[in-house]
């Protein structure tokens, strides 16, 4: 039941983020693609000069944050 609730909240969260348009620098996109080659659906958020990718990997919700020069800052994974 918890997993179903988490997936529902995740779907809502991703749909809200998908409505926003973020101009992600090419260096950030390249680093993300190298680190997470299997991820095909990603939504981006920008806070200051950092860009956060929100995605699902191996059935877990995850986010990875990068600086505008493409350098990786952190990755977080939600485990229900």
PAZAPA-4460 file (N, C-alpha, C; in steps of 0.05 Angstrom, whole numbers, plus 32768, in hexadecimal, padded with zeros to 4 digits):
% residues 80
    n_x    n_y    n_z   ca_x   ca_y   ca_z    c_x    c_y    c_z   seq   type   mol
   8010   7FE8   8000   8000   8000   8000   8011   8019   8000     1      X     A
   8027   8019   8010   8039   8030   8011   8045   8035   7FF5     2      X     A
   804C   801F   7FE7   8059   8022   7FCD   8045   802F   7FBA     3      X     A
   802C   8027   7FBB   8018   8033   7FA9   8014   8050   7FAF     4      X     A
   8014   8058   7FC8   8011   8074   7FD0   802A   8083   7FC6     5      X     A
   8042   8078   7FCA   805A   8086   7FC1   805A   8089   7FA3     6      X     A
   8051   8075   7F94   8051   8077   7F77   803C   808C   7F6E     7      X     A
   8026   808D   7F7C   8012   80A2   7F75   801D   80BE   7F7A     8      X     A
   802A   80C2   7F91   8036   80DC   7F97   804C   80E2   7F83     9      X     A
   805C   80CE   7F7C   8071   80D2   7F69   8066   80DB   7F4E    10      X     A
   8050   80CE   7F45   8043   80D5   7F2C   803A   80F1   7F2C    11      X     A
   802E   80FA   7F42   8025   8115   7F44   803C   8128   7F44    12      X     A
   8051   8122   7F52   8069   8133   7F54   8075   8136   7F38    13      X     A
   8078   8120   7F2A   8084   8122   7F0F   8073   8131   7EFC    14      X     A
   8059   812F   7EFE   8047   813D   7EEC   8049   815B   7EF1    15      X     A
   804B   8163   7F0A   804E   817F   7F11   8069   818A   7F06    16      X     A
   807E   817A   7F0A   8098   8183   7F00   8099   8183   7EE2    17      X     A
   808B   8171   7ED5   808A   8170   7EB8   807E   8189   7EAC    18      X     A
   806D   8197   7EBB   8061   81AF   7EB1   8074   81C6   7EB0    19      X     A
   808A   81C4   7EBF   809E   81DA   7EBF   80B2   81D5   7EA9    20      X     A
   80BB   81EB   7E9D   80D0   81E9   7E89   80EA   81F3   7E94    21      X     A
   80FE   81E2   7E94   8118   81E9   7E9F   812C   81E5   7E88    22      X     A
   813C   81FA   7E83   8151   81F9   7E6F   816A   81ED   7E7B    23      X     A
   816E   81D3   7E78   8184   81C4   7E85   819D   81C6   7E73    24      X     A
   81B4   81CF   7E7F   81CC   81D1   7E6F   81D5   81B6   7E64    25      X     A
   81E2   81B7   7E4D   81EA   819F   7E3F   81FE   818E   7E51    26      X     A
   820F   819C   7E5F   8222   818E   7E71   8214   817E   7E86    27      X     A
   81FE   8189   7E90   81EE   817B   7EA5   81E1   8162   7E99    28      X     A
   81D5   8166   7E81   81C7   8150   7E74   81DB   8139   7E6D    29      X     A
   81F3   8140   7E65   8207   812C   7E5E   8210   811C   7E76    30      X     A
   8215   812A   7E8C   821D   811D   7EA5   8207   810A   7EAF    31      X     A
   81EE   8114   7EAE   81D8   8103   7EB6   81D6   80EA   7EA5    32      X     A
   81D8   80ED   7E8B   81D6   80D6   7E79   81EC   80C2   7E7E    33      X     A
   8204   80CB   7E84   821A   80B8   7E8A   8216   80AA   7EA4    34      X     A
   820B   80B8   7EB8   8206   80AC   7ED2   81EE   8099   7ED3    35      X     A
   81DA   80A0   7EC4   81C0   8091   7EC4   81B8   808A   7EA8    36      X     A
   81C6   8079   7E9A   81C0   8074   7E7D   81A6   8065   7E79    37      X     A
   819C   8057   7E8D   8183   8047   7E89   816A   8058   7E8D    38      X     A
   816C   8070   7E98   8155   8081   7E9E   814C   808F   7E85    39      X     A
   8132   808B   7E7E   8128   8097   7E65   8115   80AF   7E6B    40      X     A
   8109   80AF   7E82   80F6   80C4   7E88   8100   80D4   7EA0    41      X     A
   8105   80EE   7E9C   8110   80FE   7EB2   8103   811A   7EB1    42      X     A
   80FE   8125   7EC8   80F4   8141   7ECA   8109   8151   7ED9    43      X     A
   810C   816A   7ED2   8121   817B   7EDD   8115   8192   7EED    44      X     A
   8124   8199   7F01   811D   81B0   7F12   8137   81C0   7F16    45      X     A
   8134   81DA   7F18   814B   81EB   7F1C   8148   81FC   7F35    46      X     A
   815D   81FC   7F45   815E   820C   7F5E   8178   821B   7F5D    47      X     A
   8176   8235   7F58   818F   8245   7F56   819F   823B   7F3E    48      X     A
   81B8   8233   7F43   81C9   8229   7F2D   81CC   820B   7F2D    49      X     A
   81BA   81FD   7F3C   81BA   81E0   7F3C   81A2   81D5   7F2D    50      X     A
   81A5   81BE   7F21   8190   81B1   7F12   818C   8195   7F1E    51      X     A
   8173   818F   7F23   816C   8175   7F2E   815B   8165   7F1B    52      X     A
   8165   814D   7F16   8156   813A   7F05   8146   8128   7F17    53      X     A
   812C   8125   7F11   811A   8113   7F21   8112   80FC   7F0E    54      X     A
   8116   80E3   7F17   8112   80CD   7F06   810D   80B3   7F16    55      X     A
   8106   809E   7F08   8102   8084   7F14   8118   8072   7F09    56      X     A
   8126   8065   7F1C   813B   8052   7F14   8138   8039   7F25    57      X     A
   8137   8022   7F18   8134   8008   7F27   811C   8009   7F3A    58      X     A
   8106   8014   7F31   80ED   8016   7F40   80EE   8028   7F59    59      X     A
   8102   8039   7F5A   8105   804C   7F70   8105   8068   7F65    60      X     A
   80F8   807B   7F74   80F9   8097   7F6C   8114   80A2   7F75    61      X     A
   8121   80B0   7F63   813B   80BB   7F69   813E   80D7   7F5E    62      X     A
   8151   80E6   7F69   8157   8100   7F5F   8175   8103   7F5F    63      X     A
   8180   8111   7F4B   819C   8116   7F49   81A0   8134   7F44    64      X     A
   81B2   8140   7F53   81B6   815D   7F51   81D2   8163   7F45    65      X     A
   81D2   8176   7F33   81EB   817D   7F25   81EE   819C   7F25    66      X     A
   8207   81A4   7F25   820D   81C1   7F22   820B   81C7   7F05    67      X     A
   8209   81E1   7EFE   8205   81E9   7EE2   821C   81E1   7ED0    68      X     A
   8234   81DC   7EDB   824A   81D4   7ECA   824A   81B6   7EC5    69      X     A
   8236   81A8   7ECF   8232   818B   7ECA   823E   817A   7EE0    70      X     A
   824A   8185   7EF4   8255   8175   7F0A   823F   816B   7F1C    71      X     A
   8241   8151   7F22   822D   8144   7F33   8230   814E   7F50    72      X     A
   8219   8153   7F5D   8219   815D   7F79   8210   8147   7F8C    73      X     A
   81F8   813B   7F86   81EE   8126   7F98   81D8   8116   7F89    74      X     A
   81D3   80FE   7F94   81BC   80EE   7F8B   81AD   80E5   7FA4    75      X     A
   8193   80E5   7FA2   8182   80DC   7FB8   816E   80C7   7FAC    76      X     A
   8169   80B2   7FBC   8156   809E   7FB4   8142   8099   7FCA    77      X     A
   8128   8099   7FC3   8112   8095   7FD5   810D   8077   7FD6    78      X     A
   8110   806B   7FEE   810B   804F   7FF2   80F3   804C   8004    79      X     A
   80DD   8041   7FFA   80C4   803F   8009   80C4   8025   801A    80      X     A
***
